[in-house]
Amino acid sequence: MGDSAYSFSLTTFSRTGKLLQIEYALNAVANGRTSLGICTEDGVVIATDKKLASPLVDIDKVSKVEMITDSTGFVFSGVGPDYRVLVRKARKSSQAYKRHYGETQPVSQLVKQTASVMQEYTQSGGVRPFGVSLLVAGVDGDGKTRLYQVDPSGAYFGWKATAIGKNYINAKNFLEKRYQDDMELEDAIHTALLTLREGFEGEMNSHNIEVGVVRNGKFEVLTPAQIQDYLDEAN
């Protein structure tokens, strides 16, 4: 009996030690639009391709980079509705933390809570794993900026720079060549845009990509005008 006999059960390991529904969730992530992040000493940038299948969709109503707290933001690759659920849960947990402790939740704790939610959905009957991977940019309790990746299995990793989604292998290779430990945030933003452009289908402009930045301890989503300025500088 091969692994396919276990593919419809979330909570049963296959004979090779895999939970196949998680493998399939990772396939959903790999089919999603490319997202990437770069962490520097003075900030973090996260960026994503949000090109849509139809030109009739109002692209201004589509948002992939979301603020969770004043200092933390999410971006995703994979299944959009699953992402909305995680964003809502993360916002609720961070608000509960702020009410209880009177301060903004550090990004490492927010990542652990979000990863725990995703892990619960790999171990419960009647549910399926979340079909998204997240990149989380934020400020930790020590005041340093951090970049994390959270996968459908509930595993999470800290990164200097990484990419997820359809073109992630080429994007990671590009980042490995470009990344430097002494890189400043402005350079990281330009590198992020150049990396997105490498695998972009069609013309990249300020309306079909989205960029979020942690700068001076605060997270912000860049406006199309700000993104256009960076694109002009990169050209």
Phi and psi in degrees as GROMACS dihedral restraints (atoms count N, CA, C in turn):
[ dihedral_restraints ]
;  ai    aj    ak    al  type     phi  dphi    fc
    3     4     5     6     1   -83.2    20    10
    4     5     6     7     1  -179.1    20    10
    6     7     8     9     1   -62.3    20    10
    7     8     9    10     1   -26.4    20    10
    9    10    11    12     1   -61.9    20    10
   10    11    12    13     1   -24.3    20    10
   12    13    14    15     1   -67.0    20    10
   13    14    15    16     1   -20.7    20    10
   15    16    17    18     1  -101.8    20    10
   16    17    18    19     1     3.0    20    10
   18    19    20    21     1   -71.2    20    10
   19    20    21    22     1   -19.3    20    10
   21    22    23    24     1   -95.2    20    10
   22    23    24    25     1    -1.7    20    10
   24    25    26    27     1  -106.6    20    10
   25    26    27    28     1   123.4    20    10
   27    28    29    30     1   -75.4    20    10
   28    29    30    31     1   -37.3    20    10
   30    31    32    33     1   -96.8    20    10
   31    32    33    34     1     5.8    20    10
   33    34    35    36     1  -112.3    20    10
   34    35    36    37     1   125.4    20    10
   36    37    38    39     1   -71.9    20    10
   37    38    39    40     1   144.2    20    10
   39    40    41    42     1   -76.6    20    10
   40    41    42    43     1   173.8    20    10
   42    43    44    45     1   -65.9    20    10
   43    44    45    46     1   -21.5    20    10
   45    46    47    48     1   -94.0    20    10
   46    47    48    49     1     8.7    20    10
   48    49    50    51     1    83.4    20    10
   49    50    51    52     1    22.3    20    10
   51    52    53    54     1  -110.7    20    10
   52    53    54    55     1   150.0    20    10
   54    55    56    57     1  -100.3    20    10
   55    56    57    58     1   103.0    20    10
   57    58    59    60     1   -67.0    20    10
   58    59    60    61     1   -27.7    20    10
   60    61    62    63     1   -64.4    20    10
   61    62    63    64     1   -31.1    20    10
   63    64    65    66     1   -69.7    20    10
   64    65    66    67     1   -39.1    20    10
   66    67    68    69     1   -59.6    20    10
   67    68    69    70     1   -41.9    20    10
   69    70    71    72     1   -68.1    20    10
   70    71    72    73     1   -35.5    20    10
   72    73    74    75     1   -63.2    20    10
   73    74    75    76     1   -39.9    20    10
   75    76    77    78     1   -65.0    20    10
   76    77    78    79     1   -32.0    20    10
   78    79    80    81     1   -64.6    20    10
   79    80    81    82     1   -38.4    20    10
   81    82    83    84     1   -62.5    20    10
   82    83    84    85     1   -38.6    20    10
   84    85    86    87     1   -64.6    20    10
   85    86    87    88     1   -45.3    20    10
   87    88    89    90     1   -65.8    20    10
   88    89    90    91     1   -20.7    20    10
   90    91    92    93     1   -89.7    20    10
   91    92    93    94     1    -6.7    20    10
   93    94    95    96     1   -80.7    20    10
   94    95    96    97     1   170.2    20    10
   96    97    98    99     1   -64.6    20    10
   97    98    99   100     1   149.3    20    10
   99   100   101   102     1   -68.4    20    10
  100   101   102   103     1   134.6    20    10
  102   103   104   105     1  -130.7    20    10
  103   104   105   106     1   151.7    20    10
  105   106   107   108     1  -150.1    20    10
  106   107   108   109     1   163.6    20    10
  108   109   110   111     1  -146.6    20    10
  109   110   111   112     1   149.3    20    10
  111   112   113   114     1  -136.6    20    10
  112   113   114   115     1   129.3    20    10
  114   115   116   117     1  -107.9    20    10
  115   116   117   118     1   131.7    20    10
  117   118   119   120     1  -125.1    20    10
  118   119   120   121     1   177.3    20    10
  120   121   122   123     1   -65.0    20    10
  121   122   123   124     1   -32.1    20    10
  123   124   125   126     1  -108.2    20    10
  124   125   126   127     1    11.5    20    10
  126   127   128   129     1   165.5    20    10
  127   128   129   130     1  -176.5    20    10
  129   130   131   132     1  -137.4    20    10
  130   131   132   133     1   143.4    20    10
  132   133   134   135     1  -121.8    20    10
  133   134   135   136     1   136.1    20    10
  135   136   137   138     1  -123.8    20    10
  136   137   138   139     1   140.1    20    10
  138   139   140   141     1  -144.0    20    10
  139   140   141   142     1   153.9    20    10
  141   142   143   144     1  -150.7    20    10
  142   143   144   145     1   152.7    20    10
  144   145   146   147     1   -84.4    20    10
  145   146   147   148     1   123.3    20    10
  147   148   149   150     1  -122.4    20    10
  148   149   150   151     1    33.7    20    10
  150   151   152   153     1   -63.6    20    10
  151   152   153   154     1   135.9    20    10
  153   154   155   156     1  -107.7    20    10
  154   155   156   157     1   158.7    20    10
  156   157   158   159     1   -69.8    20    10
  157   158   159   160     1   -29.9    20    10
  159   160   161   162     1  -122.6    20    10
  160   161   162   163     1   136.1    20    10
  162   163   164   165     1   -71.5    20    10
  163   164   165   166     1    -8.3    20    10
  165   166   167   168     1   -81.0    20    10
  166   167   168   169     1   -15.2    20    10
  168   169   170   171     1   -72.3    20    10
  169   170   171   172     1   136.6    20    10
  171   172   173   174     1   -75.3    20    10
  172   173   174   175     1   100.3    20    10
  174   175   176   177     1   -67.7    20    10
  175   176   177   178     1   -23.3    20    10
  177   178   179   180     1   -68.4    20    10
  178   179   180   181     1   -17.9    20    10
  180   181   182   183     1   -91.7    20    10
  181   182   183   184     1    -1.8    20    10
  183   184   185   186     1  -100.8    20    10
  184   185   186   187     1   123.7    20    10
  186   187   188   189     1  -130.7    20    10
  187   188   189   190     1   124.5    20    10
  189   190   191   192     1  -110.0    20    10
  190   191   192   193     1   -24.7    20    10
  192   193   194   195     1   -97.4    20    10
  193   194   195   196     1   121.7    20    10
  195   196   197   198     1  -125.0    20    10
  196   197   198   199     1   136.7    20    10
  198   199   200   201     1   -79.9    20    10
  199   200   201   202     1   131.3    20    10
  201   202   203   204     1  -103.1    20    10
  202   203   204   205     1   -50.9    20    10
  204   205   206   207     1  -126.1    20    10
  205   206   207   208     1  -179.3    20    10
  207   208   209   210     1   -59.9    20    10
  208   209   210   211     1   -24.0    20    10
  210   211   212   213     1  -119.7    20    10
  211   212   213   214     1     7.0    20    10
  213   214   215   216     1  -135.0    20    10
  214   215   216   217     1   140.7    20    10
  216   217   218   219     1  -138.9    20    10
  217   218   219   220     1   154.6    20    10
  219   220   221   222     1  -115.0    20    10
  220   221   222   223     1   151.5    20    10
  222   223   224   225     1  -142.2    20    10
  223   224   225   226     1   158.4    20    10
  225   226   227   228     1  -140.0    20    10
  226   227   228   229     1   163.0    20    10
  228   229   230   231     1  -129.9    20    10
  229   230   231   232     1   137.6    20    10
  231   232   233   234     1   131.0    20    10
  232   233   234   235     1  -136.6    20    10
  234   235   236   237     1   -92.4    20    10
  235   236   237   238     1   114.0    20    10
  237   238   239   240     1   -56.7    20    10
  238   239   240   241     1   -47.5    20    10
  240   241   242   243     1   -60.9    20    10
  241   242   243   244     1   -33.9    20    10
  243   244   245   246     1   -63.5    20    10
  244   245   246   247     1   -38.0    20    10
  246   247   248   249     1   -62.1    20    10
  247   248   249   250     1   -40.8    20    10
  249   250   251   252     1   -59.6    20    10
  250   251   252   253     1   -39.7    20    10
  252   253   254   255     1   -63.0    20    10
  253   254   255   256     1   -44.4    20    10
  255   256   257   258     1   -67.2    20    10
  256   257   258   259     1   -38.2    20    10
  258   259   260   261     1   -62.1    20    10
  259   260   261   262     1   -44.8    20    10
  261   262   263   264     1   -63.5    20    10
  262   263   264   265     1   -44.3    20    10
  264   265   266   267     1   -64.7    20    10
  265   266   267   268     1   -39.6    20    10
  267   268   269   270     1   -66.0    20    10
  268   269   270   271     1   -40.2    20    10
  270   271   272   273     1   -65.4    20    10
  271   272   273   274     1   -40.5    20    10
  273   274   275   276     1   -65.0    20    10
  274   275   276   277     1   -43.0    20    10
  276   277   278   279     1   -68.6    20    10
  277   278   279   280     1   -36.8    20    10
  279   280   281   282     1   -70.5    20    10
  280   281   282   283     1   -33.7    20    10
  282   283   284   285     1   -68.2    20    10
  283   284   285   286     1   -39.4    20    10
  285   286   287   288     1   -62.7    20    10
  286   287   288   289     1   -40.7    20    10
  288   289   290   291     1   -61.8    20    10
  289   290   291   292     1   -44.5    20    10
  291   292   293   294     1   -66.6    20    10
  292   293   294   295     1   -37.4    20    10
  294   295   296   297     1   -63.8    20    10
  295   296   297   298     1   -39.1    20    10
  297   298   299   300     1   -77.2    20    10
  298   299   300   301     1   -43.4    20    10
  300   301   302   303     1  -106.2    20    10
  301   302   303   304     1   -11.3    20    10
  303   304   305   306     1    73.9    20    10
  304   305   306   307     1    19.9    20    10
  306   307   308   309     1  -147.9    20    10
  307   308   309   310     1   164.1    20    10
  309   310   311   312     1   -71.2    20    10
  310   311   312   313     1   138.2    20    10
  312   313   314   315     1   -67.0    20    10
  313   314   315   316     1   128.4    20    10
  315   316   317   318     1   -61.4    20    10
  316   317   318   319     1   149.1    20    10
  318   319   320   321     1   -62.8    20    10
  319   320   321   322     1   -34.0    20    10
  321   322   323   324     1   -64.5    20    10
  322   323   324   325     1   -38.0    20    10
  324   325   326   327     1   -71.5    20    10
  325   326   327   328     1   -38.0    20    10
  327   328   329   330     1   -64.0    20    10
  328   329   330   331     1   -39.8    20    10
  330   331   332   333     1   -63.3    20    10
  331   332   333   334     1   -44.4    20    10
  333   334   335   336     1   -61.3    20    10
  334   335   336   337     1   -41.9    20    10
  336   337   338   339     1   -65.8    20    10
  337   338   339   340     1   -43.2    20    10
  339   340   341   342     1   -65.4    20    10
  340   341   342   343     1   -41.4    20    10
  342   343   344   345     1   -63.4    20    10
  343   344   345   346     1   -35.9    20    10
  345   346   347   348     1   -65.6    20    10
  346   347   348   349     1   -39.8    20    10
  348   349   350   351     1   -60.7    20    10
  349   350   351   352     1   -45.9    20    10
  351   352   353   354     1   -66.1    20    10
  352   353   354   355     1   -36.1    20    10
  354   355   356   357     1   -67.4    20    10
  355   356   357   358     1   -37.2    20    10
  357   358   359   360     1   -58.7    20    10
  358   359   360   361     1   -32.5    20    10
  360   361   362   363     1   -80.8    20    10
  361   362   363   364     1     4.5    20    10
  363   364   365   366     1  -105.0    20    10
  364   365   366   367     1    -0.7    20    10
  366   367   368   369     1  -132.9    20    10
  367   368   369   370     1    11.4    20    10
  369   370   371   372     1  -120.2    20    10
  370   371   372   373     1   146.1    20    10
  372   373   374   375     1   -76.8    20    10
  373   374   375   376     1   150.1    20    10
  375   376   377   378     1    78.8    20    10
  376   377   378   379     1     6.9    20    10
  378   379   380   381     1  -129.0    20    10
  379   380   381   382     1   174.5    20    10
  381   382   383   384     1  -130.5    20    10
  382   383   384   385     1   162.2    20    10
  384   385   386   387     1   -64.9    20    10
  385   386   387   388     1   156.2    20    10
  387   388   389   390     1   -69.0    20    10
  388   389   390   391     1   133.3    20    10
  390   391   392   393     1   -89.4    20    10
  391   392   393   394     1    41.7    20    10
  393   394   395   396     1  -139.1    20    10
  394   395   396   397     1   150.6    20    10
  396   397   398   399     1  -111.1    20    10
  397   398   399   400     1   144.9    20    10
  399   400   401   402     1  -112.5    20    10
  400   401   402   403     1   146.7    20    10
  402   403   404   405     1  -111.4    20    10
  403   404   405   406     1   127.8    20    10
  405   406   407   408     1  -119.2    20    10
  406   407   408   409     1   122.1    20    10
  408   409   410   411     1  -112.7    20    10
  409   410   411   412     1   135.9    20    10
  411   412   413   414     1  -176.6    20    10
  412   413   414   415     1  -172.2    20    10
  414   415   416   417     1  -113.1    20    10
  415   416   417   418     1   134.7    20    10
  417   418   419   420     1   -91.6    20    10
  418   419   420   421     1   178.6    20    10
  420   421   422   423     1   -62.3    20    10
  421   422   423   424     1   -25.8    20    10
  423   424   425   426     1   -87.6    20    10
  424   425   426   427     1     4.7    20    10
  426   427   428   429     1    86.3    20    10
  427   428   429   430     1    -2.1    20    10
  429   430   431   432     1   -88.8    20    10
  430   431   432   433     1   149.0    20    10
  432   433   434   435     1   -80.9    20    10
  433   434   435   436     1   148.9    20    10
  435   436   437   438     1  -139.5    20    10
  436   437   438   439     1   152.0    20    10
  438   439   440   441     1  -128.9    20    10
  439   440   441   442     1   125.7    20    10
  441   442   443   444     1  -124.3    20    10
  442   443   444   445     1   153.2    20    10
  444   445   446   447     1  -118.1    20    10
  445   446   447   448     1   134.1    20    10
  447   448   449   450     1  -121.6    20    10
  448   449   450   451     1   126.9    20    10
  450   451   452   453     1  -103.1    20    10
  451   452   453   454     1   165.5    20    10
  453   454   455   456     1   -57.4    20    10
  454   455   456   457     1   -25.0    20    10
  456   457   458   459     1   -72.4    20    10
  457   458   459   460     1   -14.9    20    10
  459   460   461   462     1    96.4    20    10
  460   461   462   463     1    -2.8    20    10
  462   463   464   465     1   -72.7    20    10
  463   464   465   466     1   143.7    20    10
  465   466   467   468     1  -137.3    20    10
  466   467   468   469     1   151.2    20    10
  468   469   470   471     1  -138.5    20    10
  469   470   471   472     1   146.2    20    10
  471   472   473   474     1   -91.4    20    10
  472   473   474   475     1   139.5    20    10
  474   475   476   477     1  -133.1    20    10
  475   476   477   478     1   151.8    20    10
  477   478   479   480     1   -81.4    20    10
  478   479   480   481     1   -40.1    20    10
  480   481   482   483     1  -160.3    20    10
  481   482   483   484     1   140.5    20    10
  483   484   485   486     1  -159.1    20    10
  484   485   486   487     1   171.6    20    10
  486   487   488   489     1  -143.8    20    10
  487   488   489   490     1   151.2    20    10
  489   490   491   492     1  -135.8    20    10
  490   491   492   493     1   164.3    20    10
  492   493   494   495     1   102.0    20    10
  493   494   495   496     1  -163.2    20    10
  495   496   497   498     1   -59.2    20    10
  496   497   498   499     1   -43.0    20    10
  498   499   500   501     1  -108.1    20    10
  499   500   501   502     1    30.2    20    10
  501   502   503   504     1   -66.8    20    10
  502   503   504   505     1   -31.2    20    10
  504   505   506   507     1   -66.3    20    10
  505   506   507   508     1   -49.9    20    10
  507   508   509   510     1   -64.4    20    10
  508   509   510   511     1   -38.7    20    10
  510   511   512   513     1   -64.6    20    10
  511   512   513   514     1   -41.5    20    10
  513   514   515   516     1   -64.2    20    10
  514   515   516   517     1   -41.6    20    10
  516   517   518   519     1   -60.7    20    10
  517   518   519   520     1   -40.8    20    10
  519   520   521   522     1   -64.6    20    10
  520   521   522   523     1   -42.7    20    10
  522   523   524   525     1   -65.8    20    10
  523   524   525   526     1   -37.7    20    10
  525   526   527   528     1   -60.8    20    10
  526   527   528   529     1   -35.4    20    10
  528   529   530   531     1   -76.1    20    10
  529   530   531   532     1   -31.8    20    10
  531   532   533   534     1   -95.1    20    10
  532   533   534   535     1   -25.6    20    10
  534   535   536   537     1   -71.5    20    10
  535   536   537   538     1   139.4    20    10
  537   538   539   540     1  -134.5    20    10
  538   539   540   541     1   143.2    20    10
  540   541   542   543     1   -62.6    20    10
  541   542   543   544     1   -29.7    20    10
  543   544   545   546     1   -95.9    20    10
  544   545   546   547     1    16.7    20    10
  546   547   548   549     1   -62.8    20    10
  547   548   549   550     1   139.0    20    10
  549   550   551   552     1   -94.8    20    10
  550   551   552   553     1   164.4    20    10
  552   553   554   555     1   -59.7    20    10
  553   554   555   556     1   -42.8    20    10
  555   556   557   558     1   -60.1    20    10
  556   557   558   559     1   -41.6    20    10
  558   559   560   561     1   -64.8    20    10
  559   560   561   562     1   -37.9    20    10
  561   562   563   564     1   -64.2    20    10
  562   563   564   565     1   -38.5    20    10
  564   565   566   567     1   -63.2    20    10
  565   566   567   568     1   -44.7    20    10
  567   568   569   570     1   -63.7    20    10
  568   569   570   571     1   -41.2    20    10
  570   571   572   573     1   -64.2    20    10
  571   572   573   574     1   -40.1    20    10
  573   574   575   576     1   -60.5    20    10
  574   575   576   577     1   -43.0    20    10
  576   577   578   579     1   -68.1    20    10
  577   578   579   580     1   -40.5    20    10
  579   580   581   582     1   -63.3    20    10
  580   581   582   583     1   -38.6    20    10
  582   583   584   585     1   -66.1    20    10
  583   584   585   586     1   -43.8    20    10
  585   586   587   588     1   -60.5    20    10
  586   587   588   589     1   -41.3    20    10
  588   589   590   591     1   -64.2    20    10
  589   590   591   592     1   -30.3    20    10
  591   592   593   594     1   -55.9    20    10
  592   593   594   595     1   -41.6    20    10
  594   595   596   597     1  -111.4    20    10
  595   596   597   598     1    15.3    20    10
  597   598   599   600     1   -76.9    20    10
  598   599   600   601     1   136.2    20    10
  600   601   602   603     1   -91.0    20    10
  601   602   603   604     1   111.7    20    10
  603   604   605   606     1    91.3    20    10
  604   605   606   607     1  -161.8    20    10
  606   607   608   609     1   -87.8    20    10
  607   608   609   610     1   129.5    20    10
  609   610   611   612     1   -90.4    20    10
  610   611   612   613     1   129.2    20    10
  612   613   614   615     1  -138.3    20    10
  613   614   615   616     1  -178.3    20    10
  615   616   617   618     1   -70.4    20    10
  616   617   618   619     1   -11.2    20    10
  618   619   620   621     1  -101.0    20    10
  619   620   621   622     1   -16.8    20    10
  621   622   623   624     1  -109.6    20    10
  622   623   624   625     1    15.1    20    10
  624   625   626   627     1  -132.1    20    10
  625   626   627   628     1   163.6    20    10
  627   628   629   630     1  -138.5    20    10
  628   629   630   631     1   140.4    20    10
  630   631   632   633     1  -134.3    20    10
  631   632   633   634     1   133.0    20    10
  633   634   635   636     1  -121.8    20    10
  634   635   636   637     1   146.0    20    10
  636   637   638   639     1  -136.0    20    10
  637   638   639   640     1   135.2    20    10
  639   640   641   642     1   -98.6    20    10
  640   641   642   643     1   115.9    20    10
  642   643   644   645     1  -140.0    20    10
  643   644   645   646     1   131.2    20    10
  645   646   647   648     1    54.4    20    10
  646   647   648   649     1    38.4    20    10
  648   649   650   651     1    79.2    20    10
  649   650   651   652     1     3.7    20    10
  651   652   653   654     1  -123.3    20    10
  652   653   654   655     1   144.1    20    10
  654   655   656   657     1   -98.3    20    10
  655   656   657   658     1   137.7    20    10
  657   658   659   660     1  -142.7    20    10
  658   659   660   661     1   148.0    20    10
  660   661   662   663     1   -95.8    20    10
  661   662   663   664     1   123.9    20    10
  663   664   665   666     1   -69.1    20    10
  664   665   666   667     1   143.0    20    10
  666   667   668   669     1   -77.3    20    10
  667   668   669   670     1   160.0    20    10
  669   670   671   672     1   -54.7    20    10
  670   671   672   673     1   -35.8    20    10
  672   673   674   675     1   -65.4    20    10
  673   674   675   676     1   -41.7    20    10
  675   676   677   678     1   -65.2    20    10
  676   677   678   679     1   -41.6    20    10
  678   679   680   681     1   -63.0    20    10
  679   680   681   682     1   -40.6    20    10
  681   682   683   684     1   -62.1    20    10
  682   683   684   685     1   -37.7    20    10
  684   685   686   687     1   -60.5    20    10
  685   686   687   688     1   -43.6    20    10
  687   688   689   690     1   -66.8    20    10
  688   689   690   691     1   -38.1    20    10
  690   691   692   693     1   -64.8    20    10
  691   692   693   694     1   -39.8    20    10
  693   694   695   696     1   -63.9    20    10
  694   695   696   697     1   -40.1    20    10
  696   697   698   699     1   -66.1    20    10
  697   698   699   700     1   -36.1    20    10
  699   700   701   702     1   -70.7    20    10
  700   701   702   703     1   -26.9    20    10
